[in-house]
Amino acid sequence: MPPPRISRVFGAVNIGSFRISAMIAGLTETGEMLVLGSGHRAAQGIKRGYVTDMAAATFAVRDAVERAEKMANTSVSSVWIGTSGAGLASSVAQVEVDIGGRRIEADDIDHLLVSARDVIQPDGRMVLHAQPAHYTLDGADGVADPKGLHAERLGVDIHVMLADGAPIRNITEAVQNAHLDVEAVVGSPIAAGYACLSAEERELGVALVEFGGEVTNVSVYAAGMLLGLVTIPLGSGDITDAIASAFGIRRFQAERLKCVHGSAIASPSDHREMIPVNAPGEESSGPAARHADDKNRVPRAELVSVITTQLAAWTEEVGKALKGLGFSGQRGQLVVLTGGGAELAGLPDYAQSALGKPVRIGRPQQMKGLAEAHATPGFTTLAGLVLYAAADPIDIRAVGRGFQPVIRYRGFKLVGRLYHAMREYF
């Protein structure tokens, strides 16, 4: 059986503080997303989502993309960028226009979206997204497509994501210096939501917590749209640093201890279990860890204690963010953890106990061709970027550009149109 024909190819780069990852995916003629290649490498020149070394960041981006291109056996000239830093903020704007009880046409919707541009107040910040979430007819919400329906008034809720302009320009320039065009910069909460949240979860209400290397984004979805976002300058890298400090070891050793032997849940056997600080073959390298035995092993109980102490501070900040976003009562039920930090053993149980809410781990949805190593929470945003690109959501800033529809009205339709225009503009 011949392989499916690819109708369009998408490239994506997720710029994180811990790793920079790239993916090339194709949309088949049957509408199926097929991952052609993916790759990643350690981040360089990035600190808490901000570019701190342009040359190093550019090199890391180019290297990650080349690894994905090599696996895909194809190249890309443009990419969608994911970012979790740059001071992301989210809000919802509402706008409504008078229809007069008549049938809603396509140009009425376009006029509404153009009118919605005036309600966006960036306050000197950069608008990343300005997308219609859902429409309202005479106050009744949840309308996906109002075209063809009748109403006295037509409204729309616009989701707006803002970011600091200079950091976004730095990220864009780092990618452009790697000889790639930038299709768009996408906030990671938007991309991650595409990858690991179901439409029903977004409708009923869900909190998405992206536990990244140096930044945690807490966002709340309800009624099918992202309602709010809080960025916490804490990540799994802070746990690594705490381990390195507690045992007097290097960061790469601390990261290995956390990933291989770490856990968010203590067990009775932890005090009896001694875990090696060095990897196999490295027993004689480096100084002995603090509190280690003659074989440079430390009690697992001490490692777990350091991890849980850091997690206590982290969950406290997440809880404050959820409360500030109004995620409580009937709307505040499920919390979805994603991001590289969500791969820590025992974290769902720990977070569920600390937050008092059901918690599950968010992974990329099943995508054909996705490597097993990349079907993990740490690559949720990356997978979401290509899904976002394929969905091509409407942005109100692009509505009405490039063409002006010409519609001829005759008879009573002409009189009605003139009456409507007089009421609306005068």
C-alpha positions as CSV (number, residue, x, y, z in Angstrom):
1,M,0.0,0.0,0.0
2,P,1.5,3.4,-1.0
3,P,2.2,5.9,1.7
4,P,-0.4,8.7,2.1
5,R,0.2,11.8,0.1
6,I,1.2,14.9,2.0
7,S,-0.7,18.0,1.1
8,R,1.1,20.4,3.4
9,V,4.2,20.4,5.6
10,F,4.5,22.2,8.9
11,G,7.6,23.1,10.9
12,A,7.6,23.9,14.6
13,V,10.2,25.0,17.1
14,N,9.6,25.1,20.9
15,I,12.1,27.3,22.7
16,G,12.3,26.1,26.3
17,S,14.7,26.9,29.1
18,F,15.8,23.3,29.4
19,R,15.6,22.1,25.7
20,I,15.0,23.4,22.3
21,S,12.9,21.0,20.2
22,A,11.8,20.9,16.6
23,M,9.2,18.9,14.7
24,I,8.3,18.5,11.0
25,A,4.8,17.1,10.3
26,G,2.7,16.7,7.2
27,L,-1.1,16.9,6.7
28,T,-2.2,14.1,4.5
29,E,-5.0,14.4,1.9
30,T,-7.3,12.5,4.3
31,G,-6.7,15.1,7.0
32,E,-4.5,13.0,9.2
33,M,-1.4,14.6,10.9
34,L,1.7,12.6,10.2
35,V,5.0,13.3,12.1
36,L,7.8,13.1,9.6
37,G,10.7,13.9,12.0
38,S,11.5,15.4,15.4
39,G,14.6,16.3,17.3
40,H,15.8,18.2,20.3
41,R,19.0,19.4,22.0
42,A,19.9,21.1,25.3
43,A,18.9,24.8,25.3
44,Q,21.6,27.4,25.1
45,G,21.4,31.2,25.4
46,I,17.9,30.9,27.0
47,K,17.0,31.8,30.6
48,R,13.4,31.4,31.9
49,G,12.1,31.7,28.4
50,Y,14.2,34.8,27.5
51,V,17.1,35.0,25.0
52,T,20.3,35.8,26.9
53,D,22.8,34.9,24.2
54,M,21.7,35.4,20.6
55,A,24.5,33.5,19.0
56,A,24.1,30.5,21.3
57,A,20.3,30.4,20.9
58,T,20.5,30.6,17.1
59,F,23.0,27.7,17.1
60,A,20.7,25.6,19.3
61,V,17.7,26.3,17.1
62,R,19.5,25.5,13.9
63,D,20.9,22.3,15.4
64,A,17.4,21.1,16.7
65,V,15.8,21.8,13.3
66,E,18.6,20.0,11.4
67,R,18.1,16.9,13.5
68,A,14.3,17.0,12.7
69,E,15.1,17.6,9.0
70,K,17.5,14.7,8.9
71,M,14.9,12.3,10.4
72,A,12.2,13.6,8.1
73,N,14.5,13.5,5.0
74,T,13.1,16.9,4.1
75,S,13.7,20.6,4.9
76,V,11.5,23.4,6.1
77,S,11.9,27.1,5.4
78,S,9.4,28.5,7.9
79,V,8.3,27.5,11.4
80,W,5.8,28.2,14.1
81,I,7.5,29.1,17.4
82,G,6.4,28.2,20.9
83,T,7.4,30.2,23.9
84,S,6.6,30.0,27.6
85,G,8.4,33.2,28.7
86,A,8.2,36.8,27.5
87,G,5.7,37.8,30.3
88,L,2.7,36.0,28.8
89,A,-0.7,37.3,29.9
90,S,-4.2,36.4,28.8
91,S,-7.6,38.2,28.8
92,V,-11.0,38.0,27.2
93,A,-12.6,40.9,25.4
94,Q,-16.3,41.1,24.4
95,V,-18.0,43.1,21.7
96,E,-21.6,43.2,20.4
97,V,-23.3,44.8,17.4
98,D,-26.9,45.3,16.4
99,I,-28.3,43.0,13.7
100,G,-32.0,44.0,13.9
101,G,-33.5,40.6,13.8
102,R,-32.4,39.7,10.3
103,R,-30.5,36.7,9.0
104,I,-26.8,36.9,9.8
105,E,-24.5,37.0,6.8
106,A,-20.8,36.4,6.4
107,D,-20.0,40.1,6.1
108,D,-21.9,40.7,9.4
109,I,-19.4,38.4,11.1
110,D,-16.5,40.1,9.4
111,H,-17.8,43.5,10.5
112,L,-18.1,42.2,14.1
113,L,-14.6,40.9,14.2
114,V,-13.2,44.1,12.7
115,S,-15.1,46.1,15.4
116,A,-13.5,43.8,18.0
117,R,-10.1,45.2,17.2
118,D,-11.0,48.4,18.9
119,V,-11.7,46.7,22.2
120,I,-8.2,45.2,22.4
121,Q,-6.1,47.3,24.9
122,P,-2.5,46.0,24.7
123,D,-1.1,48.8,26.9
124,G,2.1,48.9,25.0
125,R,2.6,45.2,24.9
126,M,2.6,42.8,21.8
127,V,-0.5,41.0,20.8
128,L,0.3,37.3,20.1
129,H,-3.2,36.1,19.6
130,A,-6.6,37.8,19.2
131,Q,-9.0,35.0,18.3
132,P,-12.8,34.6,18.5
133,A,-13.6,31.9,21.0
134,H,-17.4,31.7,20.5
135,Y,-20.3,33.9,19.5
136,T,-23.5,35.0,21.3
137,L,-26.9,35.6,19.9
138,D,-29.1,37.9,22.0
139,G,-27.0,37.0,25.1
140,A,-27.1,33.2,24.5
141,D,-23.6,31.9,24.3
142,G,-21.9,28.8,22.9
143,V,-22.6,29.5,19.3
144,A,-19.8,28.2,17.1
145,D,-21.0,29.6,13.7
146,P,-23.8,32.2,13.7
147,K,-24.0,32.4,9.9
148,G,-27.6,31.8,8.7
149,L,-29.2,32.4,12.1
150,H,-31.4,35.3,13.1
151,A,-30.7,37.6,16.0
152,E,-31.3,41.1,17.3
153,R,-27.7,41.4,18.6
154,L,-24.6,39.4,17.6
155,G,-21.7,39.3,20.0
156,V,-18.3,37.5,20.2
157,D,-15.8,36.7,23.0
158,I,-12.2,37.4,21.8
159,H,-9.3,35.7,23.5
160,V,-6.3,38.0,23.6
161,M,-2.8,36.8,24.6
162,L,-0.2,39.5,25.2
163,A,3.6,39.4,25.6
164,D,6.5,41.7,26.2
165,G,7.6,43.0,22.8
166,A,11.4,42.9,23.2
167,P,11.7,39.3,24.3
168,I,9.4,38.1,21.4
169,R,11.5,40.1,19.0
170,N,14.7,38.4,20.4
171,I,13.2,35.0,20.0
172,T,12.0,35.8,16.5
173,E,15.4,37.1,15.5
174,A,17.2,34.0,17.0
175,V,15.1,31.8,14.7
176,Q,15.5,34.1,11.7
177,N,19.2,34.0,12.1
178,A,19.0,30.3,11.7
179,H,17.8,30.9,8.2
180,L,14.1,30.2,9.0
181,D,11.0,32.4,8.4
182,V,8.7,32.8,11.3
183,E,5.0,32.0,10.6
184,A,3.9,33.1,14.1
185,V,4.9,33.1,17.7
186,V,2.5,31.0,19.7
187,G,2.0,31.1,23.5
188,S,2.8,27.7,25.0
189,P,-0.6,27.5,26.9
190,I,-2.4,27.7,23.6
191,A,-0.2,25.1,21.9
192,A,-0.3,22.7,24.8
193,G,-4.0,23.0,25.0
194,Y,-4.3,21.8,21.4
195,A,-2.2,18.8,22.2
196,C,-3.4,17.4,25.5
197,L,-6.9,18.8,26.3
198,S,-10.1,17.4,24.9
199,A,-12.8,19.7,23.6
200,E,-15.1,18.5,26.4
201,E,-12.5,19.4,29.1
202,R,-12.1,22.9,27.6
203,E,-15.8,23.3,27.7
204,L,-16.5,22.0,31.2
205,G,-13.5,23.8,32.8
206,V,-9.9,22.6,33.3
207,A,-6.6,24.0,34.6
208,L,-3.5,23.4,32.6
209,V,-0.3,23.6,34.5
210,E,2.9,23.5,32.4
211,F,5.7,22.6,34.6
212,G,8.7,23.7,32.6
213,G,12.4,23.8,33.3
214,E,12.5,27.3,34.7
215,V,8.9,28.6,34.2
216,T,5.5,27.3,35.2
217,N,2.4,28.6,33.3
218,V,-1.0,28.1,35.0
219,S,-3.9,28.6,32.6
220,V,-7.6,28.1,33.0
221,Y,-10.0,27.0,30.3
222,A,-13.8,27.1,30.4
223,A,-16.6,27.5,27.9
224,G,-14.2,26.3,25.2
225,M,-11.7,29.1,25.6
226,L,-8.6,30.2,27.6
227,L,-9.9,32.6,30.3
228,G,-6.8,33.5,32.2
229,L,-3.1,32.8,32.7
230,V,-0.5,33.3,35.4
231,T,3.3,32.7,35.0
232,I,5.3,31.5,37.9
233,P,9.1,31.9,37.8
234,L,9.7,28.4,39.2
235,G,10.4,25.2,37.3
236,S,11.8,21.7,37.6
237,G,15.3,23.2,37.2
238,D,14.9,24.8,40.6
239,I,14.5,21.3,42.0
240,T,17.7,20.2,40.3
241,D,19.5,23.2,41.7
242,A,18.3,22.4,45.2
243,I,19.6,18.8,44.9
244,A,23.0,20.0,43.6
245,S,23.2,22.4,46.6
246,A,22.1,20.0,49.2
247,F,24.6,17.3,48.2
248,G,27.4,19.5,46.9
249,I,27.3,17.9,43.4
250,R,27.2,19.2,39.9
251,R,24.0,20.0,38.1
252,F,24.2,17.2,35.6
253,Q,24.6,14.8,38.5
254,A,21.6,16.3,40.3
255,E,19.5,16.1,37.2
256,R,20.3,12.4,36.8
257,L,19.5,11.7,40.5
258,K,16.1,13.5,40.1
259,C,15.2,11.8,36.9
260,V,16.4,8.2,37.7
261,H,15.9,8.0,41.5
262,G,13.7,11.0,42.4
263,S,10.1,10.8,43.5
264,A,7.4,13.2,44.8
265,I,6.2,10.4,47.2
266,A,8.2,9.0,50.1
267,S,8.2,5.3,50.9
268,P,9.2,3.4,54.1
269,S,12.1,1.8,52.3
270,D,13.8,5.1,51.3
271,H,15.9,5.3,54.5
272,R,17.4,1.8,53.7
273,E,18.1,2.5,50.0
274,M,21.4,4.0,49.0
275,I,21.6,5.5,45.5
276,P,24.8,6.2,43.5
277,V,25.6,9.8,42.7
278,N,27.7,8.9,39.7
279,A,26.5,7.0,36.6
280,P,28.0,3.6,35.8
281,G,31.6,4.0,34.6
282,E,32.0,7.4,36.4
283,E,32.5,6.0,39.9
284,S,36.0,7.5,40.2
285,S,35.2,10.9,38.7
286,G,34.4,14.0,40.8
287,P,34.4,14.7,44.5
288,A,32.2,12.7,47.0
289,A,28.7,14.0,47.6
290,R,27.8,15.5,51.0
291,H,26.4,12.8,53.3
292,A,27.6,10.1,51.0
293,D,29.1,6.7,52.1
294,D,32.5,5.4,51.0
295,K,31.0,4.3,47.6
296,N,29.6,7.9,47.0
297,R,26.0,6.9,47.6
298,V,23.4,8.9,49.4
299,P,20.2,7.9,51.1
300,R,17.2,8.0,48.8
301,A,15.2,9.5,51.7
302,E,17.3,12.6,51.7
303,L,16.9,13.0,47.9
304,V,13.1,12.7,48.2
305,S,13.1,15.2,51.1
306,V,14.8,17.8,49.0
307,I,12.4,17.2,46.1
308,T,9.3,17.4,48.3
309,T,10.5,20.6,50.0
310,Q,10.8,22.3,46.7
311,L,7.5,20.8,45.5
312,A,5.7,22.2,48.5
313,A,6.8,25.8,47.6
314,W,5.8,25.1,43.9
315,T,2.4,23.7,44.7
316,E,1.7,26.6,47.0
317,E,2.4,29.1,44.2
318,V,0.2,27.0,41.8
319,G,-2.6,27.0,44.3
320,K,-2.4,30.7,44.7
321,A,-2.5,31.1,40.9
322,L,-5.5,28.9,40.6
323,K,-7.4,30.8,43.3
324,G,-6.5,34.1,41.7
325,L,-7.9,32.8,38.4
326,G,-11.2,31.7,40.1
327,F,-10.6,28.0,39.5
328,S,-12.8,26.8,42.3
329,G,-16.2,25.3,43.0
330,Q,-17.9,23.5,40.1
331,R,-15.6,25.1,37.6
332,G,-12.4,24.1,39.5
333,Q,-12.3,20.3,39.2
334,L,-9.6,18.9,37.0
335,V,-6.0,19.9,36.8
336,V,-3.8,18.7,33.9
337,L,0.0,18.7,34.5
338,T,2.2,18.8,31.5
339,G,5.7,19.9,30.6
340,G,9.1,18.3,31.3
341,G,8.7,18.6,35.1
342,A,5.5,16.6,35.0
343,E,7.5,13.5,34.2
344,L,8.7,13.3,37.9
345,A,7.6,10.0,39.5
346,G,4.7,10.4,41.9
347,L,3.9,14.0,41.0
348,P,0.2,13.5,40.1
349,D,-0.5,12.0,43.5
350,Y,1.5,14.6,45.3
351,A,-0.2,17.5,43.4
352,Q,-3.6,16.0,43.9
353,S,-3.1,15.9,47.7
354,A,-1.6,19.4,47.8
355,L,-4.1,21.1,45.5
356,G,-7.2,19.1,46.7
357,K,-8.3,18.5,43.1
358,P,-8.1,15.6,40.6
359,V,-4.9,15.6,38.7
360,R,-3.8,13.9,35.5
361,I,-0.7,14.0,33.3
362,G,-1.1,15.7,29.9
363,R,0.7,14.0,27.0
364,P,0.5,14.7,23.3
365,Q,-2.5,13.1,21.6
366,Q,-1.8,10.1,19.4
367,M,-0.1,11.3,16.3
368,K,1.1,8.9,13.6
369,G,4.9,8.8,13.4
370,L,5.5,10.5,16.7
371,A,8.6,8.9,18.3
372,E,8.0,7.2,21.6
373,A,10.7,9.4,23.2
374,H,8.7,12.5,22.2
375,A,5.3,11.2,23.2
376,T,5.9,12.5,26.7
377,P,4.7,15.6,28.7
378,G,7.9,17.4,27.9
379,F,7.0,17.6,24.2
380,T,3.3,18.5,24.5
381,T,3.8,22.1,23.4
382,L,5.9,21.0,20.4
383,A,3.2,18.6,19.2
384,G,0.6,21.3,19.8
385,L,2.4,23.8,17.6
386,V,1.9,21.7,14.5
387,L,-1.8,21.0,15.4
388,Y,-2.3,24.7,15.9
389,A,-0.7,25.4,12.5
390,A,-2.9,22.9,10.8
391,A,-6.1,24.3,12.5
392,D,-5.2,27.8,11.3
393,P,-7.5,29.6,13.8
394,I,-8.9,33.0,12.8
395,D,-7.1,36.0,14.1
396,I,-9.2,39.2,14.1
397,R,-6.2,41.3,13.1
398,A,-6.2,39.5,9.7
399,V,-10.0,39.8,9.0
400,G,-10.9,42.1,6.2
401,R,-7.4,42.4,4.8
402,G,-6.5,41.8,1.2
403,F,-10.0,42.0,-0.2
404,Q,-13.3,43.9,0.3
405,P,-16.4,41.8,-0.5
406,V,-18.8,43.5,-2.9
407,I,-22.4,42.7,-2.4
408,R,-25.2,44.1,-4.5
409,Y,-28.5,44.8,-2.7
410,R,-31.8,45.5,-4.5
411,G,-35.3,46.4,-3.5
412,F,-36.2,45.8,0.1
413,K,-32.8,44.4,0.9
414,L,-31.2,47.7,-0.2
415,V,-33.6,49.7,2.0
416,G,-33.0,47.3,5.0
417,R,-29.2,47.6,4.5
418,L,-29.4,51.4,4.5
419,Y,-31.6,51.4,7.6
420,H,-29.1,49.1,9.4
421,A,-26.2,51.2,8.4
422,M,-27.9,54.4,9.6
423,R,-28.8,52.8,13.0
424,E,-25.3,51.4,13.5
425,Y,-23.2,54.5,12.5
426,F,-25.5,57.3,13.5
